[in-house]
Amino acid sequence: MSNPVYGKQRKTSSKVSTSSTSPLLWTLTIGLIIFLLWSAFQVALFNGQLLQFEAPIYWAVAITTLLFIIWVAIYFKQIKLETQQDWLKVAVLLIPLTYVLSLISAASEYLAINMILIQCIYAIIFVMTMYLLQNNKINHIIQSSLIGIAYVIVGFGLLNWLGAFSFAGKLVGWFSAGVINGVYNQAIWNDSNGPRLASVFQYPNTYAAFLMAFLFITIFSMIRSKKVYTQFLHSFMLVPIILSLLLTLSRTGLVMLPIVFVILLLLLKPAKQILWFIYSGVAAIGTLVVLNPINTAGLELQLQFSGSLAAKGWIYLLAASTIVAIVSWVIQRWIAPQLEHGIQSWSARKGSSLWIPLGSVILTVVVSVLLLGTSVRNILPDSISTRLENINFQQHSVLERITFYKDATKLFADYPIIGAGGGAWTTLYEKYQNNPYVSAQAHNFFMQYLVEVGIIGFVIFMAFILFVFYQYVRAFLRRSEEERESHFVYFILSMSILILSLLDFNMSYVFIGMLVFLGLGGMTASMDPKPLRRLKFSKSAARGIYSVIAGIAAIVLLITSVRFLQANHYAYEAKKVAQTSQDFQEIKVPLDKDLSIRSTHTDSLLMLSSLYQQGFQQTQDDQFYSNSIQLLQRGLEAEPFNKNIVKQLMSLYEMKGESGQAYTLQKEYANNYIWDMEWYERLITRSFDLGYQALGQGDTAKKESYFTSGLEAYQHVVDGVEHLQTLPEGQLQGQPFELTPTMILNTGKMKYMLNDSAGAATILKGGIADDLNDATNREIARWYLAALTKDGQQDQAIYDKLIAVAPNEADEIKQIAELNF
């Protein structure tokens, strides 16, 4: 549609702020801003399988639902289904519905339901903002608030980097669940690279994605602003943002930053493109000047606080930020207008906006070569230069990500149509992994989304976001400069985060997901309201249909969130009581209340089962045993891949003396945990124990069945160890996976008892160790020598060494060699 129609839409929507509903509109706006600020500091707003992550998610559902009810009250009369824009508020509902559909084949009912609730949060935010942000004043307030929240997060991160842990904790501890023992948990993330800045996210790469988005938003806002104080504020924050980005040590962020930068340049006029380069360069130089001293100060302050050192770091930072702000203001005040005027004729030429982005690609290549292949990188601190030096396709993080993606395709192949439900990767990755890594996230949002909702949900999601981006860019290119700028912040926000999510799990943070859907809502708010003739309802019909759907959804979400919050409270209450009391009933009461709301809530189910187990141990009352079994079996129906439930059930069977049941379960679930070394060691041990028991009972068929199962488990480990030798150089193996002495001993015994003494000797020889004082090592040597004797061979060196340690082993070896199976 043409700009006049767009202008008419703006005029219509802006009437809302002056109508009788304006107090409600301001309530909604302020409520949304406060909610975003609260969400930013709720590090537990993460889609994880832990009790601590539940309450903030359920609170977020309740708050967004209440905000949505206010939205309906404000915009009820404006609800219609006439344009593409209108229908997007219907299309967004398909996203949570695809997660509902995936419940049919969900690997984890618990995580799948949580993801449905999270997707509902996103849908609500999208619908509310696509209406709210059509109002120019509200749009300005929310943009300013988003930027303000980002600046607060940057300042909060630097407070922690420069040693003010306690002060930072006190600032947010009264409302944030992320503060533990007075300190914000993992604001500084430590790994093999040393301390890395993570601020409120607990994960540096996600913080880097957030910083990159707001770096570009800050540059855009500074150029766009007409007021001196806002220009100064935005330019002042450039150094802290770039500094924070470097302190995350995020290679993903550094690699993807130029890509996002080039994409954004393509949508700007040449004068703006040049200014983006100038401001980025000025801020980068200012940052590099103070990077070494601030980095060094931060590293030292992580070990021991020093007031003088912290003050020195702040002085460097404030001085650099102030100088960059003054220089940027001078450029914006005097140089920018001259630049705009000077290249006006060039800007009017067709394709003029392409030359600078193409040149920036060449510049990126040159800078990359200098930083990665020459000594220029030595101007950076050692921690950062080392990370840059290791950027290549053979580094372990790249190889591991490639492995994750390959494993995700294997998972997708088993659940191609509707997926394996929310949290599918977290639940199933151990079944499909190529090597024993530990990663509850696939490090690619789109691959993770694909395995959760299958091809149906993925196509719907991609069609939705691509349509929004396409329509936004299409409208953007047709508009005047002022109209273009009004919602460009939202494009930067969503596009930056989604691109970085190609290589990481940023969208697993609910706050980041909310920002993306808020950005999509802002982009939709600026779309041309193109009518759809074939899909057109009368206003009253559209209002009625949508209101009924919205009303039912709001009621269900509100009741669900409140009930789940109650259940979470009871689960925590039970844990708290268990720490101070041994009274069975006192602990059981809150657990029963939780399970009456969520019958398969894993934490409470396992805890109550453990209580029954203790009761059975103490009283031998079979009722306790039966109750525990029923609980665990019910849990497995909803969580068939939950290792803790399976382990507890096996433990219960063993306690009752039902070793066969425990063995059956161990064998049945072995394929779900193909790199769990302890699992296979226990399976081999159980196979031997039960086979030996069957041998004593004269049941040859059972003996051979158990022993064959144990040998297959052993061969699985052998094949796995061989496979790990084929991993590319540079790729980390992950968790240990090897043949243990216990595996070798029991497998060797099974081979021997199957009358394969030569095969037994071959297996047992691999377990011969130097330390024969160890009982297991000594037993391996004993059975090895007996197998050789049975086969008419000997190993004099091992024999002499064993006899030297334990002379009575000679008789043991002879007795074993004479056994006839």
C-alpha positions in Angstrom: 0.0 0.0 0.0 1.1 3.6 -0.4 2.4 5.9 2.3 -0.9 7.8 2.7 -2.6 4.6 3.9 0.3 4.0 6.2 -0.2 7.5 7.5 -3.9 6.9 8.0 -3.2 3.8 10.1 -0.8 5.8 12.3 -3.4 8.5 12.8 -6.1 5.9 13.7 -3.9 4.1 16.2 -2.6 7.3 17.9 -6.2 8.2 18.9 -6.0 5.5 21.5 -3.7 7.6 23.7 -6.2 10.4 23.9 -9.3 8.3 24.4 -11.1 7.3 27.6 -9.0 4.2 27.7 -5.7 6.1 27.9 -5.1 5.3 31.6 -5.3 1.6 30.7 -2.9 2.2 27.8 -0.4 3.8 30.1 -0.9 1.0 32.6 -0.2 -1.6 29.9 2.9 0.3 28.6 4.4 0.8 32.1 3.5 -2.8 33.0 5.3 -4.1 29.9 8.4 -2.1 30.6 8.6 -3.1 34.3 8.0 -6.7 33.2 10.9 -6.6 30.7 13.2 -5.1 33.4 12.2 -7.8 35.9 12.7 -10.5 33.2 16.2 -9.2 32.4 17.5 -10.0 35.8 15.7 -13.3 36.2 18.6 -15.6 35.1 16.3 -18.5 35.9 14.1 -17.5 32.9 15.7 -20.3 31.0 14.2 -23.4 29.4 16.0 -25.9 31.6 15.1 -29.1 33.4 15.6 -27.7 36.9 13.2 -26.8 39.7 14.8 -23.4 40.0 13.8 -22.4 36.5 10.1 -23.0 37.0 8.8 -20.2 39.1 10.1 -17.3 37.0 8.6 -18.9 33.9 5.2 -19.4 35.5 5.3 -15.8 36.9 6.1 -14.6 33.4 3.1 -16.5 32.0 0.8 -15.0 34.7 2.1 -11.4 34.2 1.9 -11.5 30.4 -1.6 -13.0 30.6 -2.7 -10.1 32.9 -1.1 -7.6 30.5 -2.9 -9.3 27.6 -6.3 -8.9 29.4 -5.6 -5.2 29.7 -4.6 -5.1 26.0 -8.0 -6.7 25.1 -9.8 -4.1 27.1 -8.0 -1.3 25.3 -8.0 -2.6 21.7 -11.3 -4.6 21.7 -13.0 -2.2 19.3 -10.1 -2.1 17.0 -9.8 -5.9 16.5 -10.5 -6.8 12.9 -9.3 -9.3 10.3 -9.0 -7.3 7.1 -5.3 -6.9 6.4 -2.2 -9.0 6.3 -1.1 -7.2 9.4 -4.4 -8.2 11.2 -4.0 -11.9 10.2 -0.5 -12.1 11.7 -2.1 -11.9 15.2 -3.9 -15.1 14.2 -0.9 -16.7 12.5 1.3 -16.2 15.6 -1.1 -18.5 17.6 0.0 -21.4 15.3 3.4 -21.3 16.9 2.3 -22.4 20.4 -0.2 -24.7 18.8 2.6 -26.6 17.0 4.1 -27.2 20.4 0.7 -28.5 21.6 0.7 -30.8 18.6 4.2 -32.1 19.4 2.9 -33.2 22.8 1.6 -36.3 21.0 5.2 -37.6 20.6 6.9 -35.6 23.4 10.0 -37.1 24.8 9.4 -35.1 28.0 5.9 -34.1 29.0 7.3 -31.7 31.6 9.6 -29.7 29.3 7.0 -29.9 26.5 4.4 -28.2 28.6 6.8 -25.6 29.8 7.7 -24.8 26.2 4.0 -24.4 25.3 3.7 -21.8 28.1 6.9 -20.0 26.9 5.6 -19.9 23.3 2.4 -18.4 24.6 4.4 -15.6 26.3 6.0 -14.9 22.9 2.7 -14.9 21.1 1.1 -12.5 23.6 4.1 -10.1 23.5 3.9 -10.1 19.7 0.2 -9.3 19.6 0.4 -6.6 22.2 3.4 -4.8 20.7 2.1 -5.0 17.1 -0.7 -2.7 18.3 1.1 -0.7 21.0 3.9 0.3 18.7 1.6 1.8 16.1 1.2 4.6 18.6 4.1 7.0 18.0 4.5 8.2 21.6 4.3 4.7 23.1 6.7 3.5 20.4 9.2 6.1 21.5 8.8 5.3 25.2 9.3 1.6 24.6 12.3 2.1 22.4 13.9 4.4 25.0 13.0 1.9 27.7 14.6 -1.0 25.9 17.8 0.9 25.3 17.8 2.0 28.9 17.4 -1.6 30.1 20.3 -2.6 27.9 22.5 0.2 29.3 21.6 -0.9 32.9 22.6 -4.5 32.0 25.9 -3.3 30.5 26.6 -1.2 33.6 25.6 -4.1 35.9 28.1 -6.4 34.0 31.0 -3.9 34.4 30.2 -3.5 38.1 30.8 -7.2 38.5 33.9 -7.2 36.2 35.5 -4.4 38.3 34.9 -6.3 41.5 31.8 -4.7 42.9 30.0 -8.1 43.3 28.3 -7.4 46.6 27.1 -3.9 45.6 25.7 -5.3 42.3 24.0 -8.1 44.2 22.4 -5.6 46.6 21.1 -3.5 43.7 19.0 -6.3 42.3 18.8 -8.8 45.1 15.4 -7.6 46.3 13.7 -8.7 43.1 16.1 -11.0 41.3 16.2 -14.8 41.7 19.7 -14.7 40.3 21.4 -13.4 43.5 22.8 -16.2 45.6 24.7 -15.4 48.9 24.6 -11.7 48.0 26.3 -12.1 44.6 24.6 -12.4 41.2 25.3 -16.0 40.1 27.9 -16.3 37.3 27.8 -12.7 36.2 31.5 -13.6 35.6 31.7 -17.0 33.9 34.8 -19.0 34.4 36.0 -21.7 32.0 39.3 -22.9 30.6 39.8 -19.5 29.0 39.6 -17.8 32.4 37.0 -15.2 33.5 34.5 -14.1 30.9 31.9 -11.4 31.3 28.3 -12.7 31.2 26.3 -10.0 33.2 22.7 -11.2 33.7 22.8 -14.1 31.3 25.3 -16.6 33.0 26.5 -17.4 29.5 29.0 -15.1 27.6 27.9 -16.0 24.1 24.3 -15.0 24.8 25.5 -11.8 26.4 27.6 -11.1 23.3 24.5 -11.5 21.1 22.6 -9.1 23.3 25.5 -6.6 23.2 25.9 -6.8 19.4 22.2 -6.0 18.9 22.4 -3.0 21.2 25.7 -1.8 19.8 24.0 -1.3 16.5 20.9 0.1 18.1 23.0 2.6 20.0 24.8 3.8 16.9 21.5 4.1 15.0 19.9 6.0 18.0 22.8 8.4 18.2 22.7 9.3 14.5 18.9 9.5 14.6 18.6 11.7 17.7 18.2 15.4 17.4 18.8 16.2 21.1 22.3 16.9 22.4 21.9 15.0 25.7 20.6 11.9 24.0 23.4 12.0 21.4 25.9 12.3 24.2 24.3 9.4 26.2 24.3 7.0 23.3 27.8 7.9 22.2 29.0 7.6 25.8 27.8 4.0 26.0 29.6 2.8 22.9 32.9 2.1 24.7 31.3 0.2 27.6 29.3 -1.9 25.1 32.3 -2.7 22.8 34.5 -3.3 25.9 31.9 -5.7 27.4 31.6 -7.5 24.0 35.4 -8.1 24.0 35.4 -9.2 27.6 32.8 -12.0 26.8 35.7 -13.6 24.8 32.9 -14.8 22.5 34.3 -15.9 19.2 30.8 -16.4 17.9 30.0 -12.8 18.5 33.2 -11.6 16.9 32.7 -13.8 13.8 29.0 -12.8 13.3 29.3 -9.1 14.1 30.6 -8.1 10.6 27.9 -10.1 9.0 25.1 -8.4 10.8 26.9 -5.0 10.3 26.9 -5.5 6.5 23.2 -6.6 6.4 22.3 -3.4 8.3 24.4 -1.2 6.0 22.4 -2.5 3.0 19.3 -0.7 4.4 21.0 2.6 5.0 21.8 5.5 2.7 25.5 6.1 1.9 25.8 9.1 4.3 24.5 7.0 7.2 26.7 4.1 6.1 29.8 6.3 6.4 28.7 7.6 9.7 28.2 4.1 11.0 31.8 3.3 10.0 33.1 6.5 11.6 31.3 6.1 14.9 32.2 2.4 15.1 35.9 3.2 14.4 36.0 6.1 16.9 34.5 3.9 19.6 36.7 0.9 18.7 39.8 3.1 19.0 38.6 4.5 22.3 38.0 0.9 23.6 41.4 -0.5 22.5 43.2 2.4 24.3 41.7 1.3 27.7 41.1 -2.4 27.0 44.4 -3.7 28.4 44.3 -1.9 31.8 40.6 -2.6 32.3 41.0 -6.3 31.3 44.0 -6.7 33.7 42.2 -4.9 36.5 39.2 -7.1 36.1 41.2 -10.3 36.1 43.0 -9.2 39.3 39.8 -8.1 41.0 38.2 -11.5 40.4 40.9 -12.9 42.7 41.0 -10.1 45.3 39.2 -6.8 45.6 41.2 -3.6 45.7 39.4 -0.3 45.9 42.2 1.6 44.3 42.5 -0.8 41.4 38.7 -0.8 40.8 38.7 3.0 40.9 41.5 3.1 38.4 39.5 0.8 36.1 36.5 3.1 36.3 38.5 6.2 35.7 39.9 4.6 32.5 36.4 3.6 31.4 34.7 6.9 32.1 37.6 8.9 30.5 37.5 6.9 27.3 33.7 7.0 27.2 33.6 10.8 27.7 36.2 11.5 25.0 34.5 9.2 22.5 31.2 10.9 23.4 32.6 14.4 22.8 34.3 13.4 19.5 31.1 11.7 18.3 29.0 14.7 19.2 31.4 17.0 17.3 31.1 14.7 14.3 27.3 14.6 14.5 27.0 18.3 15.1 29.3 19.6 12.3 30.6 16.9 10.0 27.4 14.7 9.6 25.3 17.6 8.0 28.2 18.4 5.6 28.6 14.7 4.7 24.8 14.4 4.0 24.9 17.4 1.8 28.2 16.6 0.1 27.2 13.1 -1.2 23.5 13.9 -1.9 23.9 13.5 -5.6 25.8 10.3 -5.3 23.2 8.9 -2.9 20.5 9.5 -5.4 22.1 7.1 -7.9 20.7 3.6 -8.3 22.7 1.0 -6.4 24.7 3.6 -4.4 23.9 1.9 -1.1 25.7 -1.3 -2.3 29.2 0.0 -2.7 30.0 0.7 0.9 28.7 -2.7 2.2 30.7 -4.4 -0.5 33.8 -2.4 0.6 33.1 -3.3 4.2 33.3 -7.0 3.2 36.7 -6.4 1.8 37.7 -4.4 4.9 36.4 -7.2 7.1 38.6 -9.7 5.3 41.7 -7.4 5.6 41.1 -6.8 9.3 40.5 -10.6 9.9 43.8 -11.5 8.2 45.6 -8.9 10.3 44.1 -10.1 13.6 44.2 -13.8 12.9 47.4 -14.1 10.9 49.8 -11.4 12.0 51.2 -9.9 15.2 48.7 -7.0 15.1 46.5 -9.0 17.4 49.2 -8.6 20.1 47.7 -5.1 20.8 44.9 -7.0 22.5 45.1 -8.6 25.9 46.5 -12.2 25.9 43.1 -13.7 26.8 41.4 -12.0 23.8 44.3 -12.5 21.3 44.4 -16.2 22.2 40.7 -16.6 21.4 41.2 -14.8 18.1 44.2 -17.0 17.3 42.1 -20.1 17.8 39.4 -19.0 15.3 39.5 -21.7 12.6 37.3 -24.5 11.3 39.4 -27.0 13.2 39.0 -25.5 16.7 37.1 -27.7 19.1 34.0 -25.4 19.5 33.4 -25.5 15.7 33.9 -29.2 15.4 31.6 -29.8 18.4 28.9 -27.6 16.9 29.1 -29.5 13.6 28.7 -32.7 15.6 25.7 -31.3 17.5 24.0 -30.4 14.1 24.7 -33.9 12.7 23.3 -35.5 15.8 20.2 -33.2 15.6 19.6 -34.4 12.1 19.6 -38.0 13.4 17.1 -37.1 16.1 14.9 -35.2 13.5 14.9 -38.3 11.3 13.1 -40.3 14.1 10.6 -37.5 14.8 10.2 -35.8 11.3 6.6 -34.6 11.2 5.6 -33.1 14.5 8.9 -33.4 16.4 9.7 -34.7 19.8 8.2 -31.9 21.8 9.6 -29.0 23.8 13.0 -29.8 25.3 13.5 -32.6 22.9 17.3 -32.1 22.5 17.8 -31.8 26.2 15.9 -35.0 26.8 17.2 -37.1 23.9 20.7 -36.0 22.9 22.4 -38.8 24.9 20.6 -41.3 22.6 21.9 -39.7 19.4 25.2 -38.2 20.3 28.3 -39.0 18.3 30.7 -38.9 21.3 30.2 -38.4 25.0 29.9 -34.6 25.1 27.6 -32.9 27.7 25.4 -30.3 26.1 21.8 -29.9 26.9 21.6 -27.3 24.1 22.2 -27.9 20.4 24.0 -24.6 20.0 21.7 -23.8 17.0 18.3 -22.4 17.7 16.9 -23.5 14.3 18.1 -27.0 14.6 16.8 -27.3 18.1 13.4 -25.8 17.0 13.3 -28.4 14.2 13.7 -31.4 16.5 11.1 -30.0 18.9 8.2 -29.4 16.5 9.2 -31.3 13.3 8.8 -30.1 9.8 5.2 -28.8 10.3 6.1 -26.5 13.2 9.4 -25.5 11.6 7.8 -24.5 8.3 5.1 -22.5 10.2 7.7 -20.7 12.3 10.0 -19.9 9.4 7.1 -18.8 7.2 5.9 -16.5 10.0 9.3 -14.7 10.7 10.3 -14.6 7.0 7.0 -13.0 6.1 7.4 -10.4 8.8 10.9 -9.6 7.7 10.0 -9.5 4.0 7.0 -7.2 4.5 9.0 -5.0 6.8 11.9 -4.6 4.4 9.5 -4.1 1.5 7.7 -1.3 3.3 11.0 0.1 4.6 12.4 0.6 1.1 9.2 2.5 0.0 9.1 5.0 2.8 10.6 8.4 3.7 13.6 8.6 6.0 11.5 9.6 9.0 9.1 6.7 8.5 12.0 4.3 8.0 13.6 5.2 11.3 10.5 4.9 13.4 10.7 1.1 13.8 14.2 0.2 12.6 15.3 -0.5 16.2 13.1 -3.6 16.2 14.5 -4.9 12.9 18.1 -4.6 14.4 17.0 -6.3 17.6 15.3 -9.4 16.1 17.7 -9.8 13.1 20.9 -9.6 15.2 19.7 -12.1 17.8 18.3 -14.6 15.2 21.5 -14.5 13.2 23.7 -15.2 16.2 21.2 -17.9 17.2 22.4 -19.9 14.1 25.5 -20.8 16.2 24.2 -20.8 19.8 21.2 -21.3 22.1 20.4 -17.6 22.8 16.7 -18.2 22.3 16.7 -20.7 25.2 16.7 -17.7 27.4 13.1 -16.6 27.7 14.1 -12.9 28.0 16.0 -13.1 24.7 13.0 -14.8 23.1 10.7 -12.0 24.4 13.0 -9.4 22.8 12.9 -11.2 19.5 9.1 -11.4 19.4 8.8 -7.8 20.7 11.0 -6.9 17.7 8.8 -8.8 15.3 5.8 -7.1 16.8 7.5 -3.7 16.3 8.3 -4.6 12.6 4.7 -5.7 12.1 3.4 -2.4 13.6 5.1 -0.6 10.7 3.9 -2.8 7.9 1.6 -1.5 5.2 -2.0 -2.6 6.1 -2.6 -4.4 2.8 -6.1 -5.8 2.7 -6.9 -9.4 2.0 -10.1 -9.7 0.0 -10.5 -13.5 0.2 -10.0 -13.6 4.0 -12.2 -10.8 5.2 -14.6 -10.9 8.1 -16.9 -8.2 9.3 -15.6 -6.3 12.3 -18.1 -7.7 14.7 -17.4 -11.3 13.6 -13.7 -10.8 13.8 -13.9 -9.2 17.1 -16.2 -12.0 18.4 -14.0 -14.8 17.1 -10.8 -13.4 18.3 -12.1 -12.3 21.6 -13.5 -15.8 22.4 -10.2 -17.4 21.5 -8.2 -14.8 23.4 -10.5 -15.1 26.4 -10.3 -18.8 26.6 -6.6 -18.8 26.2 -6.2 -16.1 28.9 -8.3 -18.0 31.4 -6.4 -21.3 30.7 -3.0 -19.6 30.9 -3.8 -17.7 34.1 -5.2 -20.8 35.9 -2.4 -23.0 34.7 0.3 -20.5 35.7 -1.2 -20.0 39.2 -1.6 -23.7 39.7 1.9 -24.4 38.6 3.2 -21.7 40.9 1.4 -23.4 43.8 2.9 -26.7 42.8 6.4 -25.2 42.6 5.9 -23.7 46.1 4.9 -27.1 47.5 8.0 -28.7 45.9 10.3 -26.1 47.5 8.5 -26.5 50.8 9.1 -30.2 50.8 12.8 -29.7 50.1 13.0 -27.2 52.9 11.3 -29.4 55.4 13.5 -32.4 54.4 16.6 -30.4 55.4 15.4 -29.9 59.0 13.1 -32.8 59.6 13.0 -36.6 59.3 9.3 -36.9 59.9 7.8 -38.9 57.0 4.3 -37.3 57.0 5.7 -33.8 57.4 7.7 -34.2 54.2 5.1 -36.1 52.4 2.3 -33.6 52.8 3.7 -30.8 50.5 4.8 -33.5 48.0 1.3 -34.9 47.8 0.0 -31.4 47.2 2.4 -30.8 44.4 1.6 -34.2 42.8 -2.1 -33.5 43.1 -1.5 -30.6 40.7 1.2 -32.1 38.5 1.0 -35.9 38.9 4.3 -36.5 37.2 6.4 -33.5 38.4 9.8 -35.2 38.3 11.4 -33.5 41.4 8.6 -34.3 43.8 7.9 -37.7 42.3 11.5 -38.8 42.8 11.6 -37.3 46.3 8.3 -39.0 47.4 9.5 -42.3 45.8 12.7 -42.0 47.8 10.7 -41.5 51.0 8.7 -44.7 50.3 12.0 -46.5 49.6 13.3 -45.4 53.0 10.1 -46.5 54.6 10.5 -50.0 53.0 14.1 -50.3 54.1 13.2 -49.5 57.7 9.9 -51.5 58.0 10.0 -54.1 55.1 6.4 -53.1 54.6 5.5 -54.1 50.9 3.0 -51.2 50.8 5.9 -48.7 50.8 7.6 -50.7 48.0 4.4 -50.8 45.9 3.7 -47.1 46.3 7.3 -46.3 45.2 7.0 -48.6 42.2 3.7 -47.1 41.1 5.1 -43.6 41.4 8.2 -44.3 39.3 6.3 -46.3 36.7 3.8 -43.4 36.4 6.8 -41.0 36.0 8.3 -43.1 33.2 5.1 -43.0 31.2 5.4 -39.2 31.1 9.2 -39.0 31.1 10.4 -42.2 29.3 13.9 -40.8 28.8 14.5 -39.6 32.4 17.6 -41.3 33.6 17.1 -40.5 37.3 13.7 -42.2 37.3 15.1 -45.3 35.6 18.0 -45.4 38.0 15.8 -45.1 41.1 13.5 -47.8 39.8 16.5 -50.2 39.2 17.7 -49.4 42.7 14.3 -50.2 44.1 14.2 -53.6 42.3 17.7 -54.4 43.7 16.6 -53.5 47.2 13.7 -55.9 46.9 16.0 -58.6 45.5 14.5 -58.5 42.1 17.8 -58.4 40.2 16.2 -59.8 37.0 13.8 -56.8 36.9 16.7 -54.4 37.4 18.7 -56.1 34.7 15.8 -56.0 32.2 15.4 -52.2 32.8 19.2 -51.7 32.5 19.3 -53.5 29.2 16.1 -51.9 27.9 17.3 -48.4 28.5 20.9 -48.9 27.4 20.3 -47.5 23.9 19.1 -44.2 25.4 22.5 -43.6 27.0 25.0 -44.9 24.5 28.0 -43.1 26.0 27.3 -43.6 29.7 30.3 -45.7 30.8 28.9 -46.4 34.2 25.6 -47.6 32.7 27.4 -50.2 30.5 29.7 -51.2 33.4 26.7 -51.9 35.5 24.9 -53.8 32.7 28.0 -56.0 32.2 28.2 -56.7 35.9 24.5 -57.5 36.2 24.7 -59.8 33.1 27.6 -61.7 34.7 25.9 -62.0 38.2 22.7 -63.3 36.8 24.4 -65.6 34.3 26.6 -67.0 37.0 23.5 -67.5 39.2 21.8 -69.3 36.3 24.9 -71.4 35.9 24.7 -72.5 39.5 21.0 -73.4 39.0 21.9 -75.5 35.9 19.9 -73.3 33.6 22.2 -73.2 30.5 19.7 -71.2 28.3 19.5 -68.4 30.8 23.2 -68.4 31.4 23.9 -68.0 27.8 21.3 -65.4 27.4 22.7 -63.2 30.2 26.3 -63.8 29.1 25.5 -62.9 25.5 23.9 -59.7 26.6 26.9 -58.8 28.7 29.3 -59.6 25.8 27.2 -57.4 23.5 27.4 -54.5 26.0 31.2 -55.1 26.2 31.5 -55.0 22.4 29.5 -51.7 22.4 32.1 -50.2 24.7 35.0 -51.6 22.5 33.4 -50.1 19.4 32.8 -46.8 21.1 36.4 -46.5 22.2 37.6 -47.3 18.6 35.1 -44.7 17.2 36.5 -42.0 19.6 39.9 -42.6 18.0 38.5 -41.3 14.7 37.4 -37.9 16.1 39.0 -35.0 14.2 42.2 -33.6 15.8 41.1 -30.7 18.0 37.7 -32.1 18.8 37.3 -32.8 22.5 36.0 -36.3 23.4 33.8 -35.1 26.3 33.1 -37.4 29.2 35.4 -40.4 29.8 34.5 -43.6 27.9 36.8 -46.5 28.2 37.0 -50.2 29.2 37.2 -50.3 33.0 38.9 -53.1 34.9 35.4 -54.2 36.2 34.1 -54.5 32.6 37.2 -56.5 31.5 37.1 -58.8 34.5 33.4 -59.7 34.2 33.5 -60.0 30.4 36.6 -62.3 30.6 34.8 -64.4 33.1 31.7 -64.7 30.9 33.9 -65.7 27.9 35.6 -68.3 30.1 32.4 -69.7 31.4 31.1 -70.0 27.8 34.1 -72.3 27.3 36.0 -69.8 25.2 39.3 -69.7 27.1 41.3 -68.2 24.2 38.7 -65.4 23.9 38.7 -64.9 27.6 42.5 -64.6 27.7 42.5 -62.0 24.9 40.0 -59.8 26.8 41.6 -60.2 30.2 45.1 -59.4 28.8 43.9 -55.9 28.0 43.2 -55.4 31.7 46.5 -56.5 33.1 47.9 -53.6 35.2 51.2 -53.0 37.0 49.6 -52.6 40.4 48.7 -56.1 41.4 48.1 -55.1 45.0 44.7 -53.9 43.8 42.2 -56.7 44.3 40.4 -56.2 40.9 43.7 -56.1 39.0 44.9 -59.2 40.8 41.7 -61.0 39.9 42.0 -60.1 36.3 45.6 -61.5 36.3 44.3 -64.7 38.0 41.6 -65.4 35.4 43.9 -64.4 32.6 46.5 -67.0 33.7 43.8 -69.6 34.3 42.5 -69.0 30.8 46.0 -69.4 29.3 46.5 -72.6 31.3 43.2 -74.0 30.1 44.3 -73.3 26.6 47.7 -74.9 27.1 49.7 -71.6 27.2 51.4 -69.5 29.8 52.7 -66.0 30.5 55.6 -66.5 32.9 56.3 -62.8 33.5 52.7 -62.1 34.7 52.6 -65.3 36.7 55.9 -64.5 38.5 54.8 -61.0 39.2 51.4 -62.2 40.6 52.9 -64.9 42.8 55.4 -62.4 44.2 52.5 -60.3 45.4 50.2 -63.2 46.5 51.7 -66.7 46.6 48.3 -68.3 47.2 47.2 -67.3 43.7 48.9 -70.4 42.3 46.3 -72.6 43.8 43.5 -70.2 42.7 44.7 -70.3 39.1 44.9 -74.1 39.1 41.4 -74.4 40.6 39.9 -72.1 38.0 41.7 -73.8 35.1 40.2 -77.1 36.3 36.6 -75.8 36.3 34.4 -77.4 33.7 31.4 -75.3 32.4 
